[in-house]
């Protein structure tokens, strides 16, 4: 078996290469470099809260830019679909065709608005119907409550009348017993 020699260590860069690297101008500072520098300054000062806040803003800006890019992409897709639907390449479209597409789009939008208005009218009509039904049911309930109150008043009046009659009867009996001078045969407590 042959012995494998260990790889030779990489030669150290000479001063010429180091000088060449130093001679190459640094790229212009961009926003990202500024953000990194700010983050480094915050880390150097020990401001972890500042760093966290800065990283949060960077993440938010990144998210917003991604959303904007997505929105633009979706708009382009929609434009492309409208052109593909009629199988006419965009570069061959004449102003007349563009007007035709605009007319068709306006007609579709008008149709959609008309449909929406009719559905809203149906919903309002149904809502009015439900409100009428609700009013009828509330009226029925209120009539029922009034009947209960009326019946309660009648029962109260009948009870008061009976009680009045019993009081009058008791007073007459007491007067009769007083006139005779006899005690009643039935005593309350005995």
Secondary structure, DSSP 8 states (H G I E B T S, - for coil): --------------HHHHHHHHHS------HHHHHHHHHHHHHHHT-HHHHHHHHHHHHHHHHHHHHHHHHHHHHHHHHHHHHHHTT--GGG--HHHHHHHHHHHHHHHHHHHHHHHHHHHHHHHHHHHHHHHHHHHHHHHHHHHHHHHHHHHHHHHHHHHHHHHHHHHHHHHHHHHHHHT---SS-TT-
